[in-house]
Amino acid sequence: MIANGAKSVRAIASHAVLSDPATERIDKSALTEIIFTDSIPLRKESKKIKQIPTACVFAEGYQTCNQSRVYQQPVFAEVIFHS
């Protein structure tokens, strides 16, 4: 893509499941950066790898479920909030 005129190449994935030598391959690649959530801790650092936090996403989801009438029904409430 860079060879064809792209100014940058970025990738996004939900989980950083990186086995060796993935980090070295990312560092040597044409990628400008790759973005993962912090759902899995990184074992090796890379200047091209960026992690974004999931805490706010989960907190918002929990709050939404907690406020939803559907999830206040006894069946859902038991499964979601007491498991």
Secondary structure, DSSP 8 states (H G I E B T S, - for coil): -TTTT-S--EEE-S-----TTHHHHHHHSS-SEEEEETTS--SS--TTEEEE--HHHHHHHHHHHHH-HHHHSHHHHHHHH--
